[in-house]
Amino acid sequence: ADRGADMVVEPRLAALLEARAAEVAGDTAAAERAYSGMLQTEETEILGRKGLLAAALKRGDRTSALAHAEAALRLSKSATWPFQSAFELKVQAGDWEGAIDVLEQGEKRKLLDKRAADRRRAVLLTAAATRAERERKLDKAADMALKAAKLAPGFAPAAAMAARLYTADGRAPKAQDILEDAWAEGPHPSLANAYRDLVTDEAPQARAERMMALVEKRRDHRESRIISAQAAIARQDWSLAQAAIDDVMRENPSNRA
């Protein structure tokens, strides 16, 4: 690196060479000094930030790593790594709202497509809703969970949580609509359980009949066949139950089946 620095007329390249050489030599302190020096020049600052972020992660300093990622995110609107690093560090810290803010920046800069962004946002909103529920901010939790369910109808945890919160608030019809829409998009056991719990004081046969409303939304799906089998068992219609579960076992055997 020393010999190269004498031959290279481009100081930015010489600074990068010095930092990389220090890394290879295992001299972390020298590498960080070299990368810190690169922050003084606009043309090399983003490279310096990337090197310092990696060094901070290596020593377990996530606070400094996040600071460098956020600074790089402000510097460059096209580089992917500042967005990805800032997003991951926010998630690891449990800063759901902060992660959503970073996600919005990435989406505006076309660093990920809308479908992927919506899915990530739904997951983050569900996590934020879980925290809000723990803090007894139930209206906020319900709103976040509902927004998540609308963003990604196939993300079962969001719909199940929204339905549970609306049911607890005495709004079972709203919860039922949420679950039926989610089931039509992607049947899942957690949705079936939430739908079952919409009404707590009913006879097994009445519950089985009510559950068949989900089946009608996606009759061909394995989860619908499992509900059909359970409903048939409640009516003691063993042949129909056997036929329904046989279909599930042929398609994809599972412990539950």
N, C-alpha and C positions, 0 to 999 in steps of 0.2 A: 504493500500500500504506500509506503514511504517513497519507494522508487517510482511508482506510478504517478504519485502526486507531483513529482518533479517533471514528469513528461507530459502530463495532461494540462492543457491550457484552459480548460473549462473548470472553474472552481467548484461548480455544483457537482460535477462528476467526481472530482477529487474528494469532496466532503462525503459523498455517498460511499466511495471506495474505502475511505477511512473508517466509516461506521460499520460497513460490512466486514471489514478485516478484523475489527475489534470483536465483533460478534463471533466470528469463526474462531478467534483466539480464546474465546471465553471470557473476555474482559468486558463485563457488562457495564461497569462504570464508564470506561472509555467510550463504549458504543453510545451510551446515553449522552455523554458530553458532546460527541460528534453530532448526534441527532438534534440535540438542543441547539447547537450552533446553526443548524440548518433552518431553525425557526426564524432566524433574523432576516432571511431573504424570502421574498414573496414566491419566487419560482421554486424554492426547495422546501417551503414550509410543510406542504402536505406530505412529502416524503419523510420529513422529520417527525411529523405527527404519527405516521404509520409505524416508524421504528420505535418511537417512545411508547406507543400503545402496546406493541408486542413485548417490550421490556417490562412495562408495568404489569401486564398479565403474567409474565414469567415469574415475577416476584410476588404475585397475588394481590397487587394493589388495584382493585377494580375501580376505585374512585378516580384515581389518576387516569386509568385506561379510558373510562367514560368521558372524562374531560377532554382527552385528546381526540376521541371519536367525534364528540360534539363539535369541537373546533374544526376538525377536518370536514365535517358535514356542512359547516358554514362556508368553508373555503371552496369546496367543489360541489357542483350540482350534477356532475356526471359520473364521478367515481362511485362504485358500488360498495366498496369495503367500509367507508365511514358509516353509511346507512346500516349495513348488516351488523357491524360491530356495536353501534349505538343501540340498535334494536335489541340485540341479544343481551347486552349488559343491562338494559332497562328491565327486560323480562327476568333475568337472573336475580335482580334486586327486588323483584316483586312490585316494581313501579308500573302498574298497568296503565294508568293514565298517561304517564310519560312515554311508554312504549307506543300507545295509540298516536301521540303527537308525532313521534319519529316515523311511524307507519304512514301517516298522512303526508309527511314530507317526501317519503320514498315514492308514494303513489303519484304525487304531483310531478315528480321528476321522471316518471315512467320507469322506475327501477324494478317494479313488479307489476303484474297485470291486475286488473280490477278483481277478478275472481279470487286470486290468492290473497289480495289485500282484504277483501271482505271476510274471507275465512279467518285470517289472522285477527281481524278486528272483532269478529264474533267470539273467538276464544278469549281475547283480552277483556271484552266486556263481561263475559260470563265470570271470569276470575274477579273482576272488579265488583260484580254483583254479589259474589260470594263474600267478599270482604265487607261490603255494605250491609249485607244481611247479618253478619257477625256483630257489626256495630249498631244493629237495630235500626238502621236506616232503610226500612222495608219498602217504602215507596220508591226510593232511588234504586234499590236492588231490583224491584219488579220492572221498572222502566228500562234498566240496563239489560236485564235478561230478555225482555221482549224485543228490544232493539237488536240484540244478538241473534235471536230466533228469526227475525225478519231478514237480517243480513245473510244468514246461512241456514236456510230452513232444514237442511239435512244434518245440522249439528245438534244431535239429540240432547246433550246436557243443557243447552240454552233453553230449548223449548220445555224440557221437563222442569227446570228450575222456575221459569216464568209461570208455568201452569201451577206449580205448587204454591208460589207466592200469591197468585191471583185467587186460588181456591181458599187459602188461609184468610184472604181479605174479603171473603164472601162473594167472589165474582167467578163462580164455577162455570157459567156459560162462556165467559171470555176464555177461561182456561181450556175448556173443551174445544173451542175453535182453534186455539193455538196448537193443541196436541193433534187434532185431526189434520190440520195443514202440514204439520211436521211429519206425521205418519205417511201422508200421501207422497211426500218428498223422499222419505227414507225411513222405513219401519225400524224400530230399535226396541229392545226389551225395556229400557228406562222409560220410553214413551208409553208403553203398555202398562207399566207399573203406575205411572202418574195418572193415566186415564182410569185405571182401576180405582185409584184413591180419590177420584173426584167425588164419589159418594161412599160414605163409610158405613151407613146403617141400612144395608140391603141384603136380601137373601141371596145365597149363592146362585140360584137359577136366574134371578133378576139381574144380578151382576153379569152373568154369562151372556144374557141376551143383550145387555147394554154394550158389552165389549165387542159384539159383532158389528157395531157401527164402524170400528176401526178396520175390521176385516174387509168390509165393503169398499174401503178406500184403496186397498192394495191386495185383492184376493189372491193373487198369484205369488205373493212373497212368503218366504219361510216363516217369518214372524206371525203373519196372518194365519198360517196353517197351525202354528202352535196354539194361538188363541182359539182357533176352531176346535182343536183337540180338547183344550181345557173346557170350553163351553159344552162340548159333547159329554165330557166326563161329569160335569155338573148336572146334566140331564140324565146321566147313566145310560147314554147311548154309546155303548162300547164299540160297536162296529164302525160307527162314524168317526169316533175318536181314533181308533186303530188306523183307519184309512188315512186320516189327516196326518198322523204322526209317521206313518210309513212313507209318505211323500217326503217329509222332512229328512228322514233317515237315509233315504235313497239319494237325496240331493247333497246333503252335507251332515253326516252324523256329528252329534255334539253331546257333551255330558248332560246338558239341560234336556235335550230331546230324549 
